[in-house]
Amino acid sequence: MTSTKTSATAAALTATLGLATICWCISIPLMSGMEMGAQTQLGSFESFILMWVLMMAAMMLPGMAPTVFRYALSSGRLDSVLLFVGSYLMVWTSIGVLVFTFYQPHGTLLAGAITIAAGLYEFTPLKQLCRRRCCEAIHSGFEYGLYCVGSCIGLMLMQVALGVMSIRWMAVLTVLIMAQKLLPSRTIIDVPLALMIVGLGMLILIAPSLVPGLTVPM
């Protein structure tokens, strides 16, 4: 029984990290040439949702590895873990539907305002609660997905505002999200990071041309 559970855990971790790697390898060439900063067009619903799911898998699954490990140990079944990961991605897919519904190409004023709001969100009790819950035992992928959305929504809206198809912002935010999932909250790190995000938003409002990729040269 122990051998079976160990095999299922190893397979689950391999599948999770392998899927994230595959999604990165697919996303990079697909998104190449699509980056237009705040003026990015989303295209058709089908193409956007496909790209969004690839992005979420690439960005979120690496930091999800410890949770998958714990869940695999408790369940001992690979199919149960796959259902956990699938339902988690379904939560982020629903966020993608909302993004597609309300998104419009926009100017630097809105991009700056959303970035400032994302930085301020880092200080809120809701953010801190959801971040803590992401590091605890979770009983379903849906529940974990909801807490992950609560923890990461500010950063993800920042990606949408600065360039929803930007590989560079996708990479930067992946590192931040993964760090917040894997490391405990520390004021000495979290507060300067939040202030840096607020500062970036202010820079966008004052001198948007200094932010690479935000505006498209005419």
SULPE-V514665 format. One record per residue. N is the residue number from 0. RES is the residue in three letters. PHI is phi in whole degrees, 0 to 359 (* if undefined). OMEGA is omega as a letter, one per 30 degrees, with the letter a starting at -180 (none if undefined). D_CENTER is the distance of its C-alpha to the mean C-alpha in Angstrom with 2 decimals. Layout:
n | res | phi | omega | d_center
N | RES | PHI | OMEGA | D_CENTER
N | RES | PHI | OMEGA | D_CENTER
This chain:
n | res | phi | omega | d_center
0 | MET | * | l | 35.49
1 | THR | 297 | l | 33.81
2 | SER | 297 | l | 33.71
3 | THR | 296 | a | 32.10
4 | LYS | 294 | l | 29.37
5 | THR | 296 | l | 28.77
6 | SER | 295 | l | 28.59
7 | ALA | 295 | l | 26.14
8 | THR | 295 | l | 23.86
9 | ALA | 297 | l | 24.12
10 | ALA | 295 | a | 23.54
11 | ALA | 295 | l | 20.43
12 | LEU | 296 | l | 18.84
13 | THR | 298 | a | 20.09
14 | ALA | 294 | a | 18.77
15 | THR | 295 | a | 15.21
16 | LEU | 289 | l | 15.06
17 | GLY | 294 | l | 17.20
18 | LEU | 297 | l | 15.02
19 | ALA | 298 | l | 12.03
20 | THR | 297 | l | 14.72
21 | ILE | 299 | a | 16.21
22 | CYS | 294 | l | 13.17
23 | TRP | 297 | a | 12.87
24 | CYS | 296 | l | 16.62
25 | ILE | 279 | a | 16.60
26 | SER | 295 | a | 13.91
27 | ILE | 301 | l | 15.64
28 | PRO | 291 | a | 19.03
29 | LEU | 293 | a | 17.96
30 | MET | 274 | l | 16.14
31 | SER | 300 | l | 19.04
32 | GLY | 87 | a | 21.15
33 | MET | 268 | a | 18.89
34 | GLU | 287 | l | 17.59
35 | MET | 226 | l | 19.62
36 | GLY | 60 | a | 17.72
37 | ALA | 292 | a | 18.21
38 | GLN | 262 | a | 20.60
39 | THR | 300 | l | 18.39
40 | GLN | 265 | a | 19.71
41 | LEU | 273 | a | 17.71
42 | GLY | 76 | a | 20.66
43 | SER | 285 | l | 21.52
44 | PHE | 300 | a | 19.60
45 | GLU | 299 | a | 19.83
46 | SER | 293 | a | 18.63
47 | PHE | 292 | a | 15.62
48 | ILE | 297 | l | 14.52
49 | LEU | 300 | l | 15.16
50 | MET | 293 | a | 13.09
51 | TRP | 297 | l | 10.13
52 | VAL | 297 | l | 10.48
53 | LEU | 300 | l | 10.90
54 | MET | 297 | a | 7.79
55 | MET | 296 | l | 5.71
56 | ALA | 296 | a | 8.38
57 | ALA | 294 | a | 8.40
58 | MET | 277 | a | 5.09
59 | MET | 266 | a | 5.18
60 | LEU | 295 | l | 8.95
61 | PRO | 302 | l | 10.35
62 | GLY | 285 | a | 9.65
63 | MET | 275 | a | 10.85
64 | ALA | 305 | l | 14.15
65 | PRO | 298 | l | 16.22
66 | THR | 293 | l | 15.62
67 | VAL | 298 | l | 16.59
68 | PHE | 300 | a | 19.51
69 | ARG | 296 | a | 20.74
70 | TYR | 293 | l | 20.50
71 | ALA | 295 | l | 22.29
72 | LEU | 296 | a | 24.95
73 | SER | 284 | a | 25.64
74 | SER | 270 | a | 25.79
75 | GLY | 71 | a | 27.22
76 | ARG | 229 | a | 26.40
77 | LEU | 294 | a | 24.14
78 | ASP | 296 | l | 24.18
79 | SER | 293 | l | 23.01
80 | VAL | 292 | l | 20.00
81 | LEU | 297 | l | 19.18
82 | LEU | 295 | l | 19.52
83 | PHE | 300 | a | 17.20
84 | VAL | 294 | a | 14.36
85 | GLY | 297 | l | 15.39
86 | SER | 291 | l | 15.46
87 | TYR | 299 | l | 12.01
88 | LEU | 293 | l | 10.74
89 | MET | 295 | l | 13.30
90 | VAL | 298 | l | 11.81
91 | TRP | 290 | l | 8.65
92 | THR | 297 | l | 11.44
93 | SER | 296 | l | 13.34
94 | ILE | 295 | l | 10.85
95 | GLY | 298 | l | 11.18
96 | VAL | 298 | l | 14.89
97 | LEU | 295 | l | 14.93
98 | VAL | 300 | a | 13.32
99 | PHE | 298 | a | 15.98
100 | THR | 293 | a | 18.63
101 | PHE | 254 | a | 18.40
102 | TYR | 289 | l | 17.16
103 | GLN | 219 | l | 19.99
104 | PRO | 307 | a | 20.45
105 | HIS | 218 | a | 21.14
106 | GLY | 260 | a | 22.71
107 | THR | 288 | l | 21.90
108 | LEU | 298 | l | 23.10
109 | LEU | 292 | l | 20.34
110 | ALA | 300 | l | 17.70
111 | GLY | 294 | a | 19.24
112 | ALA | 296 | l | 19.55
113 | ILE | 293 | l | 15.91
114 | THR | 295 | l | 14.99
115 | ILE | 298 | l | 17.74
116 | ALA | 298 | l | 16.63
117 | ALA | 297 | l | 13.12
118 | GLY | 294 | l | 15.18
119 | LEU | 293 | l | 17.61
120 | TYR | 298 | l | 15.16
121 | GLU | 300 | a | 14.53
122 | PHE | 272 | a | 18.23
123 | THR | 283 | l | 18.36
124 | PRO | 301 | l | 19.53
125 | LEU | 298 | l | 16.97
126 | LYS | 301 | a | 14.09
127 | GLN | 294 | l | 16.27
128 | LEU | 298 | a | 17.27
129 | CYS | 295 | l | 13.91
130 | ARG | 295 | l | 12.94
131 | ARG | 297 | a | 16.38
132 | ARG | 294 | l | 16.17
133 | CYS | 293 | a | 13.12
134 | CYS | 260 | a | 15.64
135 | GLU | 253 | l | 18.51
136 | ALA | 294 | a | 19.99
137 | ILE | 238 | a | 18.45
138 | HIS | 267 | l | 20.71
139 | SER | 209 | l | 18.60
140 | GLY | 295 | l | 15.32
141 | PHE | 295 | l | 15.50
142 | GLU | 298 | l | 16.05
143 | TYR | 298 | l | 13.31
144 | GLY | 298 | l | 10.84
145 | LEU | 296 | l | 12.42
146 | TYR | 293 | l | 12.20
147 | CYS | 294 | l | 8.53
148 | VAL | 299 | l | 8.20
149 | GLY | 299 | a | 10.93
150 | SER | 281 | a | 9.51
151 | CYS | 254 | a | 6.18
152 | ILE | 299 | l | 7.74
153 | GLY | 298 | l | 9.58
154 | LEU | 294 | a | 7.21
155 | MET | 290 | l | 5.63
156 | LEU | 294 | l | 9.40
157 | MET | 297 | l | 10.29
158 | GLN | 299 | a | 8.77
159 | VAL | 297 | a | 10.73
160 | ALA | 289 | a | 13.65
161 | LEU | 272 | l | 14.04
162 | GLY | 160 | a | 13.61
163 | VAL | 298 | l | 11.46
164 | MET | 251 | a | 12.91
165 | SER | 270 | l | 12.99
166 | ILE | 295 | a | 12.63
167 | ARG | 295 | l | 13.40
168 | TRP | 290 | l | 10.70
169 | MET | 300 | a | 8.11
170 | ALA | 292 | a | 9.96
171 | VAL | 299 | a | 10.37
172 | LEU | 289 | l | 6.96
173 | THR | 299 | l | 6.30
174 | VAL | 297 | a | 9.58
175 | LEU | 296 | a | 9.07
176 | ILE | 296 | a | 6.35
177 | MET | 296 | l | 8.67
178 | ALA | 298 | a | 11.61
179 | GLN | 289 | l | 11.01
180 | LYS | 283 | a | 10.76
181 | LEU | 267 | a | 13.76
182 | LEU | 251 | l | 15.90
183 | PRO | 292 | l | 17.83
184 | SER | 292 | l | 17.70
185 | ARG | 227 | a | 20.29
186 | THR | 303 | a | 21.65
187 | ILE | 296 | l | 22.89
188 | ILE | 257 | a | 19.40
189 | ASP | 293 | a | 17.28
190 | VAL | 293 | l | 19.83
191 | PRO | 301 | l | 20.27
192 | LEU | 297 | l | 16.55
193 | ALA | 298 | l | 16.42
194 | LEU | 293 | l | 19.68
195 | MET | 296 | l | 18.52
196 | ILE | 295 | l | 15.78
197 | VAL | 299 | l | 18.65
198 | GLY | 298 | l | 20.91
199 | LEU | 297 | l | 18.76
200 | GLY | 298 | l | 18.91
201 | MET | 293 | l | 22.63
202 | LEU | 298 | l | 23.09
203 | ILE | 299 | l | 21.60
204 | LEU | 292 | a | 24.14
205 | ILE | 274 | a | 26.97
206 | ALA | 217 | a | 26.58
207 | PRO | 300 | a | 23.81
208 | SER | 293 | l | 25.52
209 | LEU | 278 | l | 24.61
210 | VAL | 265 | a | 20.86
211 | PRO | 299 | l | 20.52
212 | GLY | 80 | a | 19.47
213 | LEU | 286 | a | 19.24
214 | THR | 241 | a | 22.60
215 | VAL | 263 | l | 24.43
216 | PRO | 302 | l | 27.97
217 | MET | 274 | none | 30.68
